[in-house]
Amino acid sequence: MQILAIDDDLINQEFLETIFTCHGWKIDKAVDGNEALLMIKENEYKLIITDLKAEAMSGMDFYKVLARKFPQMKQRVIFTTSNPTRADMEFIEEAGRPCLEKPYRTIEFLRAASQTLEA
């Protein structure tokens, strides 16, 4: 299974890579939504994990573009964030996608991934 992790924090990218490769999944990493959109054109990802607060393109903006250009993939998204604002929470609720708050635990990611893949 191929996963895309979008996070401008390299430590978070490595954490996600460790979690998912230990379970036999292949993970590609992007530092922002712009890079991720280019990768999505070339790959069929089963799961997309994106930080809401990435620098160059926020997770919200990425999700909006993804929903417009690749609508079949928007249900594959899991958001991550730290200290979510009211606007963040409203967006997450409207998107209807899971969101994990940092710091997160391995079991939380595996559970969210499993639920997303089963949907």
Summary of the structure (lengths in Angstrom):
residues: 119
radius of gyration: 12.8
end to end distance: 15.5
largest distance: 36.2
contacts: 370
relative contact order: 0.17
helix: 52%
strand: 19%
